[in-house]
């Protein structure tokens, strides 16, 4: 009997060891979460499965992280373990705590990992603690770093992006038009907001694009060569003929463009708006792309602050302003937008969907939206002050963003001045957003959804769609359903009165029960 017990135990241990050995080479993870946010995406697995040489990841993490970051180290380790499992031994990682030795601190700084100062409460008092929370990737003599990981949301995207960057032969080229001021060196004594204004209107989006691509600027005075995609940030006047020709020929060479272009120029300070006059619209309409001369007004919108005199004081009053539409209505079939968070437009126009090209809509206004068309472009704020705007518009939704593909005919085809012009192409793609404020620092760039859309659009046009899948898989925005003001009041009063009514009913029931008990006792002892 005792011999059988020992035999069974040995067999059981052998099976466990065998299964562990098998699991090393046949690793998998079953993720029951919606969106599979804890399992690696297919593109992440492919990024390490196809490694040709060893990739070493050094994780510089302090042991004594503040309480709110206690799980960060474990989550990073789990994620790196997954990458290692799918790399077939090509990826190795190690955790290092630089706080223990000065040489390790120096090594971390040489690799671009610097300590972050964090305030923590210890022994009932505040103290500042320096911690390390960064990753460095080494591959074939090159290195890339993620200097600080405070939020693990988007960690997989950052790691996969860095692996793709360090293992690729070179970055794809993206161009920005028109030319923006170059970024000056960090200037002491200037507030951050003022420095951003001095650096130009597209600092945020330029920084994000530069992380993944070789970003250059163009004035279109010369032909665009070897550029994967062009970010067209909008013009307020006509282009020179040479600029228009170079833009046209970039498209005829199968160019990819994401275009943020106003059709109406509006000034909130003077509360005036008028159509833009530019030969760019002639070019676009020649292709079959038309932006209507109107503005979309949406009751699902942002707010502006208006100063009002109240007695002796001037106070800022928030006013819902329909010309700042919030966009939650997107094409759920398109990977560029299906998981993007809420976006915001600033004086956006409607896209004409009747076209000789193929048109796929991406963004819509809400059902409770309307149009303000030329020449009655009234954008005044006064009519929206102290009013419930919920029922003001019910004509939507309207197309406010989409992608054009198909047979593009050159604007210069048959021109005697440009005999070498390429006459047509079916390879071009143009994403049109009729709002030049969409990615401006002073406009919509502060909205996370706007930045995500811009990055997704560039990834899509540059054939890096796999990054879109990873970027959006951890983002799921579920706004509350909009209800009428009457329903809001009803729910508010229910919340106020219902607990009291229930309490009174319970009291009445208990009182009646007590009366019955007393009556019963009275009858029993009489």
C-alpha positions as CSV (number, residue, x, y, z in Angstrom):
1,X,0.0,0.0,0.0
2,X,2.8,2.4,1.0
3,X,4.7,1.5,-2.1
4,X,1.6,2.4,-4.3
5,X,1.3,5.9,-2.6
6,X,5.0,6.6,-3.4
7,X,4.5,5.4,-7.0
8,X,1.4,7.6,-7.5
9,X,3.2,10.6,-6.0
10,X,6.2,10.2,-8.3
11,X,3.9,9.9,-11.3
12,X,2.0,13.0,-10.3
13,X,5.1,15.1,-9.9
14,X,6.5,13.8,-13.2
15,X,3.3,14.8,-15.0
16,X,3.4,18.3,-13.4
17,X,7.1,18.7,-14.5
18,X,6.2,17.5,-18.0
19,X,3.3,19.9,-18.4
20,X,5.5,22.8,-17.2
21,X,8.2,21.9,-19.8
22,X,5.5,21.7,-22.5
23,X,3.9,25.0,-21.4
24,X,7.3,26.8,-21.9
25,X,7.3,26.0,-25.6
26,X,3.5,25.9,-26.1
27,X,2.6,29.1,-24.2
28,X,-0.9,30.4,-24.5
29,X,-3.2,32.6,-22.5
30,X,-7.0,32.5,-22.2
31,X,-8.4,36.0,-21.6
32,X,-12.0,36.2,-20.7
33,X,-12.1,40.1,-20.6
34,X,-14.0,42.0,-23.2
35,X,-11.6,43.2,-25.8
36,X,-8.9,40.7,-24.6
37,X,-7.0,43.4,-22.9
38,X,-4.7,41.1,-20.9
39,X,-3.6,38.9,-23.9
40,X,-1.1,40.2,-26.5
41,X,-2.6,41.3,-29.8
42,X,-1.7,39.3,-32.9
43,X,0.6,42.1,-34.2
44,X,2.5,42.2,-30.8
45,X,3.1,38.4,-31.0
46,X,4.3,38.8,-34.6
47,X,6.7,41.7,-33.7
48,X,8.7,39.3,-31.4
49,X,8.1,36.0,-33.3
50,X,9.9,37.4,-36.3
51,X,13.0,38.7,-34.4
52,X,16.2,37.9,-36.3
53,X,18.5,38.6,-33.4
54,X,18.4,38.8,-29.6
55,X,16.5,41.6,-28.1
56,X,17.3,42.5,-24.5
57,X,15.0,44.6,-22.3
58,X,16.3,46.2,-19.1
59,X,13.5,47.2,-16.8
60,X,14.8,49.9,-14.3
61,X,12.2,49.7,-11.5
62,X,12.6,50.8,-7.9
63,X,11.5,48.3,-5.2
64,X,10.0,51.0,-3.0
65,X,7.4,52.4,-5.4
66,X,4.5,54.5,-3.8
67,X,1.4,52.6,-3.1
68,X,-0.6,53.8,-6.2
69,X,2.2,52.2,-8.4
70,X,2.6,49.0,-6.4
71,X,1.0,46.9,-9.2
72,X,2.8,48.6,-12.0
73,X,6.0,46.6,-11.7
74,X,4.0,43.3,-11.6
75,X,1.9,44.3,-14.7
76,X,5.1,45.3,-16.6
77,X,6.7,42.0,-15.7
78,X,3.6,40.0,-16.8
79,X,3.6,41.8,-20.1
80,X,7.3,41.3,-20.7
81,X,6.9,37.6,-19.8
82,X,4.3,37.3,-22.5
83,X,6.5,38.9,-25.1
84,X,9.4,36.6,-24.0
85,X,7.1,33.5,-24.4
86,X,6.2,34.3,-27.9
87,X,9.7,35.3,-29.0
88,X,11.1,31.7,-29.1
89,X,13.9,32.7,-26.8
90,X,15.0,35.8,-28.8
91,X,13.7,38.3,-26.2
92,X,15.2,38.4,-22.7
93,X,14.4,40.8,-19.9
94,X,15.8,41.6,-16.5
95,X,14.6,43.9,-13.7
96,X,17.2,46.3,-12.1
97,X,16.8,48.5,-9.1
98,X,19.2,51.4,-9.7
99,X,18.6,52.8,-6.2
100,X,20.9,50.2,-4.7
101,X,24.2,51.2,-6.5
102,X,25.5,54.4,-7.9
103,X,26.9,52.6,-11.0
104,X,23.4,51.3,-11.8
105,X,22.0,54.9,-11.4
106,X,24.6,56.1,-13.9
107,X,23.9,53.2,-16.3
108,X,20.1,54.0,-16.1
109,X,20.8,57.7,-16.9
110,X,23.1,56.7,-19.8
111,X,20.2,54.7,-21.2
112,X,17.8,57.6,-20.9
113,X,16.0,56.5,-17.7
114,X,15.9,59.3,-15.1
115,X,14.4,59.1,-11.6
116,X,11.0,60.7,-11.1
117,X,10.3,62.6,-7.9
118,X,7.1,61.5,-6.2
119,X,5.4,62.7,-3.0
120,X,4.5,59.9,-0.6
121,X,3.2,59.8,2.9
122,X,5.4,57.9,5.3
123,X,5.3,57.9,9.1
124,X,2.5,60.5,9.0
125,X,4.5,63.0,7.0
126,X,5.0,63.9,3.3
127,X,8.4,63.2,1.8
128,X,9.8,63.2,-1.7
129,X,11.0,59.9,-3.1
130,X,13.0,59.3,-6.3
131,X,11.9,56.2,-8.2
132,X,12.8,54.5,-11.4
133,X,10.0,53.2,-13.7
134,X,11.5,52.8,-17.2
135,X,12.4,50.3,-19.9
136,X,15.4,50.2,-22.3
137,X,15.5,48.0,-25.4
138,X,18.9,46.8,-26.8
139,X,19.0,45.3,-30.3
140,X,22.0,45.0,-32.7
141,X,23.9,47.9,-31.1
142,X,20.8,50.2,-31.1
143,X,18.8,51.2,-28.1
144,X,15.4,52.7,-27.5
145,X,13.7,53.6,-24.2
146,X,10.4,54.2,-22.5
147,X,11.6,56.6,-19.9
148,X,8.6,56.5,-17.5
149,X,5.7,54.1,-17.1
150,X,3.2,55.6,-14.7
151,X,0.1,54.3,-16.4
152,X,0.0,50.7,-17.7
153,X,-2.9,51.6,-20.1
154,X,-1.4,51.6,-23.5
155,X,1.7,49.7,-22.3
156,X,1.4,47.0,-24.9
157,X,1.2,49.7,-27.6
158,X,4.3,51.5,-26.3
159,X,6.3,48.2,-26.1
160,X,5.3,46.9,-29.5
161,X,5.9,50.3,-31.1
162,X,9.4,50.4,-29.6
163,X,10.2,46.9,-30.8
164,X,9.0,47.7,-34.3
165,X,11.1,50.9,-34.2
166,X,14.3,49.3,-33.0
167,X,14.1,46.3,-35.3
168,X,13.1,48.2,-38.5
169,X,15.7,49.2,-41.0
170,X,14.4,52.8,-41.0
171,X,11.4,54.9,-40.1
172,X,8.7,55.7,-42.7
173,X,8.6,59.3,-43.8
174,X,5.6,61.6,-43.0
175,X,5.4,65.2,-44.2
176,X,3.5,68.1,-42.6
177,X,2.1,71.0,-44.6
178,X,2.3,74.0,-44.3
179,X,5.6,74.5,-42.6
180,X,5.4,75.2,-38.8
181,X,7.9,77.1,-36.7
182,X,10.7,74.9,-35.5
183,X,10.8,74.0,-31.8
184,X,13.2,76.2,-29.9
185,X,15.2,75.0,-27.0
186,X,13.6,74.9,-23.6
187,X,13.5,78.4,-22.2
188,X,13.8,79.0,-18.5
189,X,11.3,81.3,-16.9
190,X,8.5,80.9,-19.5
191,X,5.3,79.1,-18.6
192,X,4.6,75.9,-20.5
193,X,1.5,77.2,-22.2
194,X,3.5,80.3,-23.4
195,X,6.3,78.1,-24.7
196,X,3.8,75.9,-26.7
197,X,2.4,79.1,-28.3
198,X,5.9,80.1,-29.2
199,X,6.6,76.6,-30.7
200,X,3.6,76.6,-33.0
201,X,0.1,75.3,-33.1
202,X,0.9,71.6,-33.7
203,X,3.5,70.8,-31.0
204,X,1.5,67.9,-29.5
205,X,0.7,66.0,-32.8
206,X,4.2,66.6,-34.1
207,X,5.7,65.0,-31.0
208,X,3.4,62.0,-31.2
209,X,4.0,61.5,-34.9
210,X,7.8,61.8,-34.4
211,X,7.7,58.9,-32.0
212,X,6.9,56.5,-34.8
213,X,7.9,58.2,-38.0
214,X,10.5,60.5,-39.6
215,X,8.5,63.7,-39.7
216,X,9.5,66.4,-42.1
217,X,7.9,69.7,-43.2
218,X,7.1,70.8,-46.7
219,X,6.0,74.0,-48.3
220,X,5.1,72.0,-51.5
221,X,7.5,74.2,-53.5
222,X,9.3,71.0,-54.4
223,X,7.9,67.6,-55.4
224,X,7.2,65.2,-52.5
225,X,9.4,62.2,-52.8
226,X,9.5,59.0,-50.7
227,X,6.8,60.3,-48.4
228,X,4.3,57.7,-47.1
229,X,1.7,60.2,-46.0
230,X,1.0,63.9,-46.0
231,X,-0.6,65.7,-43.0
232,X,-2.4,68.7,-44.6
233,X,-3.2,71.1,-41.7
234,X,-5.2,73.6,-43.7
235,X,-4.8,76.8,-45.6
236,X,-6.7,80.1,-45.5
237,X,-5.7,81.3,-48.9
238,X,-5.0,80.1,-52.4
239,X,-1.9,78.0,-53.1
240,X,0.7,79.0,-55.7
241,X,0.4,77.1,-59.0
242,X,3.6,75.2,-58.3
243,X,2.4,74.2,-54.8
244,X,-1.0,73.1,-56.3
245,X,0.8,71.1,-59.0
246,X,3.2,69.4,-56.6
247,X,0.2,68.5,-54.4
248,X,-1.7,67.1,-57.4
249,X,1.2,65.1,-58.6
250,X,1.8,63.7,-55.1
251,X,-1.7,62.4,-55.2
252,X,-1.3,61.1,-58.8
253,X,1.7,59.1,-57.6
254,X,-0.6,57.2,-55.2
255,X,-0.1,59.7,-52.4
256,X,-2.0,59.3,-49.1
257,X,-3.3,62.5,-47.4
258,X,-5.1,63.2,-44.1
259,X,-6.5,66.7,-44.7
260,X,-7.8,69.0,-41.9
261,X,-9.3,71.8,-44.0
262,X,-11.9,74.5,-43.0
263,X,-14.5,75.5,-45.5
264,X,-15.8,78.3,-43.3
265,X,-13.5,80.6,-41.3
266,X,-15.1,81.7,-38.0
267,X,-14.0,84.0,-35.3
268,X,-15.6,83.5,-31.9
269,X,-14.4,86.8,-30.5
270,X,-16.2,88.8,-33.2
271,X,-18.8,86.1,-33.7
272,X,-18.5,86.3,-37.5
273,X,-18.0,83.6,-40.1
274,X,-17.5,83.6,-43.8
275,X,-16.5,81.1,-46.6
276,X,-12.8,80.6,-47.4
277,X,-11.7,81.5,-50.9
278,X,-9.0,79.1,-52.1
279,X,-8.0,77.4,-55.3
280,X,-7.6,74.3,-53.1
281,X,-11.4,73.8,-53.3
282,X,-11.3,73.9,-57.1
283,X,-8.7,71.1,-57.0
284,X,-10.7,69.0,-54.5
285,X,-14.0,69.5,-56.4
286,X,-12.2,68.5,-59.7
287,X,-11.4,65.1,-58.0
288,X,-15.0,64.8,-56.7
289,X,-14.4,66.0,-53.1
290,X,-16.8,68.8,-52.0
291,X,-17.0,70.4,-48.6
292,X,-20.3,72.3,-48.2
293,X,-20.3,76.0,-47.3
294,X,-22.1,75.5,-44.0
295,X,-21.5,74.8,-40.3
296,X,-22.8,71.9,-38.3
297,X,-24.6,72.8,-35.1
298,X,-25.0,70.0,-32.6
299,X,-26.8,69.9,-29.3
300,X,-24.2,67.3,-28.1
301,X,-21.5,70.0,-27.8
302,X,-18.8,71.6,-25.7
303,X,-19.1,74.7,-23.6
304,X,-17.5,78.1,-23.7
305,X,-17.3,80.6,-20.8
306,X,-19.1,83.9,-21.2
307,X,-18.5,86.8,-18.8
308,X,-21.7,88.2,-17.3
309,X,-22.3,91.1,-15.0
310,X,-24.1,90.0,-11.8
311,X,-24.5,92.8,-9.4
312,X,-21.1,94.2,-8.7
313,X,-19.3,91.2,-10.0
314,X,-18.4,89.8,-13.4
315,X,-18.7,86.1,-13.5
316,X,-17.9,83.4,-16.0
317,X,-21.0,81.5,-17.1
318,X,-20.6,78.2,-19.0
319,X,-22.7,78.1,-22.2
320,X,-23.3,75.0,-24.3
321,X,-22.2,76.1,-27.8
322,X,-23.5,73.9,-30.7
323,X,-20.6,74.9,-33.0
324,X,-18.2,72.8,-30.9
325,X,-19.8,69.3,-31.7
326,X,-18.8,66.4,-29.5
327,X,-18.4,63.3,-31.8
328,X,-19.5,59.9,-30.5
329,X,-21.2,58.8,-33.7
330,X,-18.6,56.9,-35.8
331,X,-18.4,54.2,-38.4
332,X,-18.2,51.1,-36.2
333,X,-17.0,49.0,-39.2
334,X,-13.8,51.1,-39.7
335,X,-10.8,50.3,-37.6
336,X,-9.6,53.9,-37.6
337,X,-12.5,55.1,-35.5
338,X,-14.5,52.2,-34.1
339,X,-12.7,52.4,-30.7
340,X,-11.7,56.0,-30.6
341,X,-12.8,58.0,-27.6
342,X,-15.0,61.0,-27.8
343,X,-13.7,63.7,-30.2
344,X,-14.5,67.4,-30.5
345,X,-14.9,69.6,-33.6
346,X,-14.5,73.3,-33.9
347,X,-16.7,75.0,-36.5
348,X,-16.9,71.9,-38.8
349,X,-18.6,71.8,-42.1
350,X,-20.6,69.0,-43.8
351,X,-19.0,66.7,-46.5
352,X,-21.0,66.2,-49.7
353,X,-21.4,62.5,-50.1
354,X,-22.4,62.7,-53.8
355,X,-19.1,62.1,-55.5
356,X,-17.5,60.4,-58.5
357,X,-15.1,58.8,-56.1
358,X,-15.7,56.1,-53.5
359,X,-16.6,57.6,-50.2
360,X,-16.6,55.8,-46.8
361,X,-17.9,57.9,-43.9
362,X,-15.9,57.9,-40.7
363,X,-17.5,60.6,-38.5
364,X,-21.1,61.8,-38.1
365,X,-22.7,64.5,-36.0
366,X,-25.5,63.4,-33.7
367,X,-29.1,62.9,-34.6
368,X,-29.8,66.2,-32.7
369,X,-27.8,68.4,-35.0
370,X,-28.6,70.9,-37.7
371,X,-27.0,73.1,-40.4
372,X,-26.2,76.9,-40.5
373,X,-25.7,77.6,-44.2
374,X,-24.2,80.5,-46.2
375,X,-25.1,83.3,-46.4
376,X,-26.9,83.2,-43.0
377,X,-23.8,82.1,-41.0
378,X,-25.0,83.3,-37.6
379,X,-22.7,81.9,-34.9
380,X,-23.7,84.3,-32.2
381,X,-23.6,83.1,-28.6
382,X,-26.4,85.2,-27.2
383,X,-29.2,82.9,-28.4
384,X,-27.8,79.9,-26.6
385,X,-27.3,81.6,-23.2
386,X,-29.5,80.4,-20.3
387,X,-31.4,78.1,-22.6
388,X,-31.9,74.4,-22.9
389,X,-30.7,73.7,-26.4
390,X,-31.7,70.0,-26.4
391,X,-34.6,70.5,-28.8
392,X,-33.1,73.2,-31.0
393,X,-31.8,70.8,-33.8
394,X,-33.2,67.5,-35.0
395,X,-32.0,67.2,-38.6
396,X,-28.9,65.0,-38.2
397,X,-26.8,63.1,-38.5
398,X,-24.4,64.8,-41.0
399,X,-21.2,63.5,-42.5
400,X,-18.2,65.4,-41.0
401,X,-15.3,63.1,-41.8
402,X,-14.6,60.4,-44.3
403,X,-12.1,58.8,-46.7
404,X,-12.1,59.1,-50.5
405,X,-10.7,56.5,-52.8
406,X,-11.2,55.5,-56.5
407,X,-10.2,57.0,-59.8
408,X,-8.5,60.4,-59.3
409,X,-8.1,62.5,-62.5
410,X,-5.3,65.1,-62.4
411,X,-6.2,68.7,-62.1
412,X,-3.4,69.4,-64.6
413,X,-4.1,66.6,-67.1
414,X,-3.7,67.9,-70.6
415,X,-2.3,71.2,-69.5
416,X,0.2,72.7,-71.9
417,X,2.1,74.3,-69.0
418,X,2.6,70.9,-67.3
419,X,3.1,68.4,-70.2
420,X,4.7,65.8,-67.9
421,X,1.8,65.7,-65.4
422,X,0.7,62.2,-64.5
423,X,-3.0,62.1,-65.7
424,X,-4.7,59.8,-63.2
425,X,-4.4,57.2,-60.5
426,X,-6.5,54.7,-58.6
427,X,-4.0,54.3,-55.7
428,X,-4.5,57.6,-53.8
429,X,-6.4,57.9,-50.6
430,X,-7.6,61.2,-49.0
431,X,-9.1,61.4,-45.5
432,X,-11.0,64.7,-45.2
433,X,-11.9,66.3,-41.9
434,X,-13.4,69.8,-42.6
435,X,-11.9,71.3,-39.4
436,X,-8.4,72.7,-39.3
437,X,-8.7,73.2,-35.5
438,X,-9.0,69.5,-35.0
439,X,-5.3,68.8,-34.2
440,X,-4.2,72.3,-33.2
441,X,-2.9,72.8,-29.6
442,X,-5.2,75.8,-29.3
443,X,-8.1,73.7,-30.7
444,X,-9.0,70.1,-30.3
445,X,-5.5,68.5,-29.7
446,X,-6.2,68.5,-26.0
447,X,-9.0,65.9,-26.6
448,X,-7.6,62.4,-26.4
449,X,-10.0,61.1,-29.1
450,X,-8.7,63.8,-31.5
451,X,-5.1,62.7,-31.0
452,X,-6.0,59.0,-31.3
453,X,-7.9,59.6,-34.5
454,X,-5.0,61.6,-36.0
455,X,-2.5,58.9,-35.1
456,X,-4.8,56.1,-36.4
457,X,-5.2,58.0,-39.7
458,X,-1.5,58.3,-40.2
459,X,-0.9,54.6,-39.2
460,X,-3.6,53.6,-41.7
461,X,-2.2,55.7,-44.5
462,X,1.3,54.5,-43.8
463,X,0.2,50.9,-43.8
464,X,0.8,50.5,-40.1
465,X,-2.7,49.4,-39.3
466,X,-1.5,46.8,-36.8
467,X,-0.6,49.6,-34.4
468,X,-4.2,50.9,-34.5
469,X,-5.5,47.6,-33.2
470,X,-3.2,47.7,-30.2
471,X,-3.7,51.4,-29.5
472,X,-7.5,51.1,-29.4
473,X,-8.0,47.8,-27.7
474,X,-7.7,49.1,-24.2
475,X,-9.9,52.1,-24.8
476,X,-13.7,51.7,-24.6
477,X,-15.7,54.8,-24.2
478,X,-19.3,54.4,-23.2
479,X,-21.0,57.8,-22.7
480,X,-24.3,58.0,-20.9
481,X,-27.3,58.1,-23.2
482,X,-28.6,61.6,-23.6
483,X,-32.2,62.1,-22.2
484,X,-34.6,65.0,-22.2
485,X,-34.6,67.7,-19.6
486,X,-38.0,66.5,-18.4
487,X,-36.7,63.0,-17.9
488,X,-33.7,64.5,-16.0
489,X,-36.0,66.3,-13.6
490,X,-38.2,63.2,-13.1
491,X,-35.1,61.1,-12.2
492,X,-33.7,63.8,-9.9
493,X,-37.0,64.0,-7.9
494,X,-37.3,60.2,-7.8
495,X,-33.8,60.1,-6.3
496,X,-34.8,62.7,-3.7
497,X,-38.3,61.4,-2.8
498,X,-38.1,57.6,-3.3
499,X,-35.9,56.9,-0.2
500,X,-38.2,59.0,2.0
501,X,-41.3,57.3,0.6
502,X,-39.9,53.8,1.1
503,X,-38.9,54.7,4.7
504,X,-42.4,56.0,5.5
505,X,-44.0,52.8,4.0
506,X,-41.7,50.6,6.1
507,X,-42.6,52.6,9.2
508,X,-46.3,52.3,8.5
509,X,-46.0,48.5,8.0
510,X,-44.0,48.1,11.2
511,X,-46.6,50.3,13.1
512,X,-49.5,48.1,11.8
513,X,-47.6,45.0,12.7
514,X,-47.0,46.3,16.2
515,X,-50.7,47.2,16.6
516,X,-51.6,43.7,15.6
517,X,-49.1,42.2,18.1
518,X,-50.5,44.4,21.0
519,X,-54.1,43.4,20.0
520,X,-53.1,39.7,20.1
521,X,-51.4,40.0,23.5
522,X,-54.4,42.0,24.8
523,X,-56.9,39.3,23.7
524,X,-54.6,36.6,25.1
525,X,-54.4,38.0,28.6
526,X,-57.9,39.3,29.0
